[in-house]
Amino acid sequence: MDAPHSERTLSRETVFSGQIIRVEHHQVELENGNTALRECCVHPGGSAVLAVWGGRVLLVRQFRYVVNKELLEIPAGKLKSGEDPKEAALRELREETGAFCEEAVLLGTIYPSPGILSERDYLYFARVSGEGRAEPDPDEFVSSVLLTKEELFKRIHNGEICDSKTICAVFLARGKGLL
Amino acid sequence: MDAPHSERTLSRETVFSGQIIRVEHHQVELENGNTALRECCVHPGGSAVLAVWGGRVLLVRQFRYVVNKELLEIPAGKLKSGEDPKEAALRELREETGAFCEEAVLLGTIYPSPGILSERDYLYFARVSGEGRAEPDPDEFVSSVLLTKEELFKRIHNGEICDSKTICAVFLARGKGLL
């Protein structure tokens, strides 16, 4: 295989700081010695969990304002500073659905949009062991949806489920024989 | 099923305009009548193609500065204003690898990070029909990599392939019996 590709940072500047993301402009040196600007959306990263409850998969339905659509997704959320990704996944599951799990296994990590967004998501698999009261964030309105494995696959393949982390988690869980 | 969730725009403001993305802050009315701020990274959207060439899958290896890592992905790129997503996918394939295809079928569309990013990606499947000269953008350094189906699955499941659109495209192609 050829040598790995790489780029070297020459300078960096924060050009926007928002509630969730920060935008940085970096001048980089390319492989041929030229320079280029790289626009970087810096994101805290996220965690999500594919949770199985009594033979069905637990999803959440919520309005995603940024894409102007209600989506069906596995429970997920942004990482808080210093938070362990597994704890974050189980916290989001509990807050959004009320379900709790004793343990979770890492399915893998993914980059949702590596051309512009630094976000890295940790994807877990878990089996629900009990149920409490959902406690979503004050600006979060979510409904739990339980789907059989067959319904889940059908909705991915007919396009009803179009959230990329959800599709990735299902594929990874299937590859590990967990689904 | 309960009524769909939704949020209503009260006002919007562009707070950052960059080379690729624009950030908008929207005040929205929530379901309970309260208001909240939604930070929206507005992205032009993208297209990508899972291309098969002589029984193997054609990927590209490139350094992704924003995540500080070299990734293995299906050929992809941002949509140009007014561009047809299928044309964009085949253009990116040609530019990045030199391969060209007569036709492509839509596998599906995905939202990579619907909590913050408006990006929607169109995923295609195609069979390579010929080869010309790669013509990547001046700031783009990519290497073509051909993998058998077995190698592709292995690298997804062992974490070497961690780009979400690539994983989604493989899963969707498999569900349609194309891979």
Interface residues (C-beta under 8 A of the other chain):
Chain A: D2 P4 H5 S6 E7 V15 F16 G18 Q19 I20 I21 V23 H25 H26 V28 L30 E31 N32 N34 A36 L37 R38 E39 C40 C41 H43 G46 R61 Q62 F63 R64 Y65 V66 V67 K69 E70 L71 E73 A76 K78 G108 T109 I110 Y111 P112 S113 P114 G115 I116 L117 S118 E119 R120 D121 P138 D139 F141 V142 S143 F153 I156 H157 G159 C162 D163 S164 K165 I167 C168 V170 F171 L172 G175 K176
Chain B: D2 P4 H5 S6 E7 V15 F16 G18 Q19 I20 I21 V23 H25 H26 V28 L30 E31 N32 N34 A36 L37 R38 E39 C40 C41 H43 G46 R61 Q62 F63 R64 Y65 V66 V67 K69 E70 L71 E73 A76 K78 G108 T109 I110 Y111 P112 S113 P114 G115 I116 L117 S118 E119 R120 D121 P138 D139 F141 V142 S143 F153 I156 H157 G159 C162 D163 S164 K165 I167 C168 V170 F171 L172 G175 K176
